[in-house]
């Protein structure tokens, strides 16, 4: 933003029994009524004959940085096809919850079929207490959740304390040897992976011109950039992605197509504009490097880029998300928004329409730090999908990207 180790249940008979118990619990538990939904796909017990199935994943290998083989893609698609409309829409929402009390989000996880949870705020709690809370949230989910936070380093570090040492800022790491950068990122990712965090909303792939420096409010003012030369930043982004994902935590490149030249912060202003960026902008180089390194996700900024789209800000821009990121740069992974809840940049658009417009433009995962946004956002997306076959198809495609990210995070395993 501009300013899970728990895994899905084990393979085999144990997974099938747990899935049955969860189904019974869901059918008998108290709570507000929800729209009728098809049951979530249960873990499949592998048979002796070759087959392709989504099954429970035991803690094993870190997320792959490469593309999925065809059999896995088919398995992911069939998993999404078994979801109801409400479940597919729910997969497109990542909801914020206070990091010091994440169990509060469990009702929303169940009610809205959430795809992910964002741990907001700052905490010095122990790894064991955080691990227990994250596991409790996961136990209430009908499909495993992406658990995310901001653990960049420097001024932006959600977890601190004895179990989570202070991380240098990206600017400091970028000025040092690559080995130090890799070591810092790898150690941090291992600590996050150990408590059940699967996604770090990092690295910052924005390049801040040296002449602007701290005059760039969202990035430069906090030294969040790796440097002022896009080629050097690209090298550091490649190192960061490999180190983090190699240690089991997915990366999100941010803030596409770049926030390094703006002079306002999208969190607190509607006037964040990059009037320079084009489809051939050298400042896209770090994003390209991160994509080539296999980053699981890209976050779209909430700024305006008039040379790329003169009508809409980036999260609502088909030319930027679909045209530039998907088609020109060839990106096939998860596209998520920056905060579409409390950010001033989107305040003029009703919350439900923020989600609809982001997904319609090509986005996959809507991030809001405001729990109250879950109801209007899911309601609006469901209504639009029922009205528009094209939007319904876009919802299915977006849900496929979310489930694909969960597979990469070792939350769901497709076996052949």
ZIJO-V521953 format. One record per helix or strand. SS is the DSSP state (hx for helix, st for strand). FROM is the first residue (numbers start at 1). TO is the last residue. If there is no record, write none. Layout:
# ZIJO-V521953
<<SS,FROM,TO> <SS,FROM,TO>>
This chain:
# ZIJO-V521953
<<hx,13,28> <st,53,56> <hx,70,81> <hx,85,91> <st,93,98> <hx,99,112> <st,116,120> <st,123,123> <hx,127,139> <st,146,149> <st,151,153> <st,156,157> <st,159,159> <hx,170,174> <hx,178,195> <st,199,200> <st,204,204> <hx,213,215> <hx,220,222> <hx,230,246> <st,250,256> <st,273,273> <hx,282,292> <st,297,300> <st,304,304> <hx,314,316> <hx,318,328> <st,334,339> <hx,344,346> <hx,351,360> <st,365,368> <hx,373,387> <hx,389,408> <st,412,415>>
